Amino acid sequence: MPSPTVTRICAMVTVGLCLIVAFTLMFVFTARSGGNSGTSSASVKYKTFTRLPRNVLPVSYNITLKPDLNRFVFDGSVSIAIKVNEVSRTIKLDSQELDIKNPTFTVTSTGEVLRPIKVQTLADEERLEFVFDEDLPLGNNQFHCDFHGKLDDSLRGFYRSKGKNQRGEDSYAAVSHFEPIDAHRAFPCWDEPALKATFNMTLIVQKDLLALSNTRPIAESPYEMDQSWKVVRFETTPKMSTYLVAAVVGHHDYVEDYTKSNVRVRVYTSLGKREQGRYALHTAVKSLDFLEEYFNVSYPLSKADLVAVADFAAGAMENWGLITCRETTVLYDPMNSSTNIKQNVATVVTHELGHMWFGNLVTMEWWTYLWLNEGFAKFMESLTTDHIYPDYDMWTQFVAETLNVGLNLDSLDSSHPVEVIVEHPAMVEEIFDNIAYEKGASIIRMLNSHLGADKFRAGMQLYLNRHKYSNTLSSDLWKALEEVSSVRVESVMNSWVKQVGFPVIQVTALYKGDNIVLNLRQNKFYSQVDNPKRNEPQPLWKVPIPIAWGGNSTGETKILLEAQETEVTLEGAVNASWIQVNHGAVSFFRTMYSREMLAGLLDAVKSKTLSAENRFILHADLFALVQSGYRNTTELLEFTKAYENETDFSTWNSVAILLSKMSLLLGDDVELVGKLHKFGAKLFRNIFKSVGWDTKPGEKHTTALLRTVVLSMLVTFNDAEILAEARTRFNAYVDGRRILSADIRSPVYHAVAKTVDSTSWAQLIKLHKEANLQEEAERILIALGDVPTPEYIQKVLNFADSSEVRAQDAISVIASVSTSAQGRDLAWKHYQANHKRYSKRYNSGFLISRLIKGVTENFKTFEKAKEVEQFFANRAIPGTELTIKQTIESIISNAKWLQRDQKVIEEFLRRHGAVNETSR
């Protein structure tokens, strides 16, 4: 699956006040374990879990599925070639919500058929145990059963997805989504990643429907029992894990192309939307060409399909040969899609195709090593996209949206190691978070820099060739990299994958003759400086540190910091005007400079002597230090002024998130927020003069991204000129007098929502209903979070719960409402009143975690932290325990920041003429 932030926070919610949602949703998919925030929270007591016994193991599955899209049920059968390894009278496998019929065991050598004397349902384990009255013969045999299930709307297992046909009527598809542990909702199986097998899929479907699976169809024939149906049989898959099996049945069209090695690539869409698949198709073909060359391992299937699904919980899913995607992650309409969505499509496609090697060909042995799948796919996403589209500036965006996001999460007590012990399957969904993805990808990038790109690539090639079609641990990767590089990899990387958190490197400089001597000291970084754990013995990391300096003296060096403290001599650097530690932002730590060193870097920011990623990380590090209490907010605001002439998208996004977060914290003080908005508007007005409202011929990809952020923030700051122009453009658009560029629709819709009346409400709802592009529908939904009055806020919440809004999208709507003071309280009350219904609707998957986090994480008082804790204490939902801990910790962090720095923020604004001396 793509990263928790893969629908691109900026693509969906970097608009207006919903930049605060962006800050919130940065972690909204996350779940963390370990540590204690000082409070207890909801606790789910998992029963003792053991992995499936190895007495009987699968070799090959023959699966038949017959989905009925009129009755929303499916029938099926599975014949599994098995190997009995130990004398036993039982077969235990995974199965849930399936009615099992006619189970048999066939002795291959004699043809004898054995029937179980008892079938035990182990509900807590989601398993069945078939008990026989005699020992099962050792060796290769056959197990068979029939089954029946429901095509529900749970977005997991084998389920139904509802879209619209070209006449605007409801149209259903049957779709599979099995990761991490839901294949056994579709067919009985050994549903663990290490228990690989081959799969032969047969789909029985109505004749007018298209049937897709992992491989190409090899035969199609009429269904003997009903000639209005057909039977489609597919090629045998490679040896793979159950969570990668896929089936999609529905009405689809497609576009097609071939790679250099003659792999057929198709993008399937609903009827009438095939041309919207062209961009994803181009990206997919180029990606496969690049990845085959980079890994020096051929793509093992004859085809690679991507299919757009209307209702889909994740951003996309890397089923081998049949990638399933939300429409917003695979469809691109040049006339109506934003630049954000265009980039999002590219990164999702490259991410999922990276999985064809990391995850599918070579798979983690158990969910503890999930990061081997997701961290590498996230890294390859940027590497591949940068290769295909170098103008996207992916590596600067990586620093902002991957490295920085991972650091933010990993600073919490409720974080967990990259290699997290998964003791129960219910925990699995919670670790699909920004540790596995963002931290995983960041430490891979750090290792790539430490070893050198060529050695790193050679090590990956060795690893993939050595372990193809099998399962691995992290140590298998370290061994391959050590063999090709002769560098100690395992000892360095174990400090990053087995320990929670990361260091803050404190830096001071001393002048000695012509040289400068840096003192570097590492300590664990905590999200709150008053954390009592700071007084305990501190863990150590082995930290690759690149250092650069400039001015009248220039140079670069790098070290591996293994001790808590060291000194580094920069020879001949006495005339350097600035020194930057973690130059290039390649390593996973925060840097805290002396104030004198920071002043020198400030000038390098103003002059843009430093590259974009280096300017960004300086602001992001100081932002994190301020939130945590290591530095005060005044220092950050003064530093932020240096970015007034900034031109980089990622850096402006960091400034935007800072001011949005501060607006959220100060939201109850209307006057003070107004003064903060004046300060922010002054900053953003300067860059607005450069980007304006409209696209300029030949402008950069990132300029289009920047325009959305700039306009969104000026809407947030209630800039009168921007709000008026937004209303003018909106009215001309709905009247059919003017085209509204996709890149400015979000800020325009937010501007309209901020001053909503009955007419504009009806116009927005009409636009949502008539939207032919899911991206457009989501844009409008998110904008509705900006409505200003309790009456309209409640209308938005009710609309989110209606049948007009997809279950997957309702969460973002409710979260967007939570970005204002009164909206936050109303959304929380709404959630509390509907907790049982939401729990049932979203089950125990990551969607319910997203909802809980989105509704609660913006609170900012100790009282609210306690209220949230008490509410969930007796309402625990499996798979949300860590999310709730994290949310409570975040609320406490907000409260402490406000408690520490509200007065100094006010003083800063007064000094800069934004607060009237007599106003308070």
Residue, then its C-alpha position, 0 to 999 in steps of 0.5 A: m500500500p502507499s504511504p499513510t500520507v500518499t493521497r498527498i496531504c497537500a493534494m487533499v487538504t493543503v487548502g485554507l484553514c485545512l492546512i491545519v488539517a494537513f498538519t493533523l492528517m500528517f499523522v492521521f493514518t498513524a499508530r504507535s506503540g511503546g512508551n507512556s505519555g503520562t496518561s493511560s488510555a483505552s486498552v484492548k486485551y488481546k488473547t494469546f496468539t500463536r502463528l499457524p502450525r506448520n504441520v500442514l502447509p499450502v503449496s498451491y491454491n485453486i480458487t473459484l469465486k462467483p460474485d453475484l452483484n445483484r444479491f451482494v453475495f459470493d459462492g466459492s470453492v478452494s482446492i489446496a495442494i498441501k504438504v503434510n509435514e508431521v503426523s497429525r489429525t488436524i488442519k488449522l487455517d484462517s477463515q472469517e465470515l465464510d460459511i464452509k461446506n463439504p470439507t474433504f482431505t484427499v490422499t494423493s497417492t490412493g485417491e482416498v477421501l477423508r472427511p473431518i469428524k468435527v469443524q471447530t470455529l476459533a472465532d477469536e483467532e479467525r480460524l477453523e480447525f478441521v479434526f479427522d479421526e485418523d492420522l493424515p498421511l505425510g507428503n503431498n495431498q489435497f484439501h478442498c471445501d466450498f464456501h459462501g460469503k457476503l459482498d458487503d461494503s466493509l472495504r476489506g476482504f471481497y466486497r462491493s464498490k458502488g460507482k456510477n455508470q455513464r447514465g448516472e445510475d448506480s453501478y457495482a463492482a466486486v473488489s478484493h482488498f486483502e492486505p494485511i490479513d483479510a484474504h481469509r475473508a474471501f477464501p479459507c487459507w494460510d493467511e500469513p506472509a511467509l506461507k507462500a504458494t502459487f494460485n490458480m484463480t477462476l472467476i464465474v461472472q455475468k457475461d457483460l462483466l469484465a473479470l480481472s485477476n493477478t495474471r492473464p486469462i487463459a480460457e473463457s467459456p459459458y457457465e454450464m448452470d446458467q448461460s448468462w454467466k461465463v467462466v474465466r480461468f487465469e494463469t498460475t501466479p508466481k509463488m506469493s503471499t495470500y495478501l497479494v491475491a486479487a480479483v476485480v469484477g465490474h464494468h471497465d474500459y482500459v488504455e494499454d501500452y507495452t514496456k521495453s521488455n514487452v510487459r503489457v500494461r493496462v489502466y482500467t477505469s469505469l466506462g467513459k473515463r479511459e482517457q483519464g488513465r493515460y498519465a498513469l499508463h505513461t508513468a507505469v510503463k516508464s517505471l517498469d522500464f526503470l525498475e527492471e534496469y535499476f534492480n537488474v531483475s526482470y518483472p516476472l509477470s507478462k502483464a501489469d494492470l492498474v484498476a481504478v476503484a470507486d470505494f477503496a480504503a487505502g490509496a492503492m494496493e500492490n496486488w501482484g499484476l493487478i494494482t487496485c487504486r482509489e480513483t484519485t490516485v490513478l485518474y488524471d484529467p488535464m482539464n480538471s485535475s490539479t498539479n497536486i493530483k498529477q504528482n500524486v498519481a505519479t508517486v502512487v504508481t511508482h510506489e506500487l510498482g516498486h512493491m513488485w520487487f520489494g514486497n512481492l518478489v521478496t516479502m517480509e517474513w512477518w509483519t515485524y519487518l513490514w518496513l522492508n516492504e513499505g520503507f523501500a517502496k516509499f524510497m523507490e517512489s521518489l527515486t523512480t518519480d525523480h527519474i521520470y519527472p525530474d522537474y517535480d523536485m522529488w528529493t526536496q519534497f521527500v525531505a518535507e513530506t517523508l523525512n520531516v513527517g517521520l521525525n515528527l511521529d518518532s519524537l512521541d513517547s507513543s512511537h515504536p521501533v521500525e522493527v515492531i514486535v507484532e504479537h497479534p494480527a489485530m496490531v498489524e493495521e496500526i503499524f501501517d504508519n509513518i514509522a514503517y513508511e516515512k522513517g523506513a524510507s528516510i533511513i534507507r535514503m540515509l544508508n544510500s548516502h552513507l554507502g554511496a549510490d552505486k554500492f547501495r544499488a549493488g547490494m539491493q540487486l544481490y538481496l533481490n536475486r538471492h531471496k526472490y520468491s521467498n521471505t526475509l528479515s532485516s538482517d538479510l538486507w544488511k548482509a547483502l549490503e555488507e558484502v558489496s560495500s565492506v562497510r559495517v551496515e548491521s551495527v549502524m542500522n540496528s541502532w535505527v530499526k531496533q530503537v524508538g526515536f532519534p537523536v537531536i544533535q547539539v552543535t557549538a563552534l569554537y575558533k582555533g587559529d585557521n580552523i573551526v572546531l565543532n562540538l557535536r553531542q547527541n541525546k534522544f529527542y523528546s516531543q516535550v523537553d520536560n519529559p522525565k526520561r531525559n534524566e535517564p541514561q540515553p540511548l545512542w545512535k550511530v549517526p552519519i553526519p554530513i557537514a558543509w560550510g560556506g562564505n569566504s571559506t568553503g568545504e564539506t566533510k562527513i563523519l559517523l558519530e558513534a559516541q555521545e559526544t565528539e569534536v570535528t575540526l573544520e580545517g581552514a574554515v575560520n572565514a566561513s560565515w555559515i556551517q550546516v550540520n546534516h547538509g542535504a538533510v540526508s540523516f534522520f535527526r534534528t539539529m540544534y545550533s547555538r544561537e550564533m551559528l543559527a544567525g550565520l545560517l539566517d543570512a544564508v537563508k535570506s541570500k538563498t546560498l543554501s539549497a531548497e532542502n537545506r533551507f527547509i530543514l533549518h526551518a523544520d528543525l527549529f519548528a520541532l524544537v519550538q513545539s517541544g520546548y527546546r526553544n521558544t516561539t519568538e525565535l522561530l517567528e523571527f527566523t521565519k521572517a528570513y523566508e519572506n523572499e523564499t521561492d521553494f514550495s516545500t519551504w513555504n508549506s512548512v511556514a504555512i503549517l507553522l502559522s496554521k498550527m499557531s492559529l489553531l492553538l490561539g483559536d479561542d482568542v479572536e483578536l490575537v488570531g487576527k493579529l497573527h493572520k495579519f503577520g502571516a498575510k504580510l509574509f505571503r503577500n510577497i510571494f503572491k505577487s510572484v505566483g498570482w492567480d493564473t498559470k504562466p507559460g513555461e512555469k515550473h511544476t512546483t510553482a503550480l503547487l506553490r500557488t495553491v498553498v499561497l492562495s490557500m493561506l491568504v484565504t486562511f488569513n481572510d485577505a479581503e482582496i483574495l476573498a473578493e476575487a475568489r468569490t468573483r471567480f466562483n460566481a463566473y464559474v458556476d454561471g458558466r462564464r469562466i473556467l476555473s483552473a483546477d489548481i485554484r479550485s480548493p482555495v476558491y471553494h474554501a473562500v466561498a465556504k468561509t462566507v457561506d449562505s443558502t445560495s452558495w451552500a446549494q451551489l457547492i452541494k450541486l457541484h459535489k453531486e455533479a462532479n464527474l471526477q472524484e478529486e473534484a468531489e473531495r475538494i468540495l467536501i474538504a472545503l465545507g469544513d470552513v463553514p463559519t456557523p454552528e448551523y452550517i457546521q452541523k449541516v456539514l457533519n450530517f452531509a458527511d454521514s449521508s449516502e451522498v458521501r463515500a465512507q472513505d471520504a466522510i472522515s476527511v470532511i469531519a476532520s476538516v470541520s475540526t480545524s476551527a474552535q467551534g467546529r472542533d467541539l461540534a465534531w467531537k460531540h457528533y463523534q461521541a453521539n455516533h461512536k457505535r455506528y462509526s465503529k461498526r461502519y469502519n470496523s477495526g481497520f485504519l479508517i476508524s483510527r483516521l477518524i478518531k485522530g482527525v476529530t480529537e488531535n486538534f484539542k489543546t487543553f489538559e482537560k480535553a486530553k482527560e476527556v478523550e482518555q475517559f471516553f475511550a477507556n470503556r469504548a476500546i476498538p481493536g486496532t485503535e489503542l495506539t492511535i488513542k495514546q498518540t492522540i492524547e499525547s498530541i493534545i497534551s503537547n498542544a496544551k504545553w506549547l500554549q502554556r509556555d509560549q502564548k505570552v511571548i507570541e503576543e509580545f512578538l506580534r506587539r513588537h511587529g506592530a500587529v497588536n495594539e498596546t491597549s487592546r488587551 
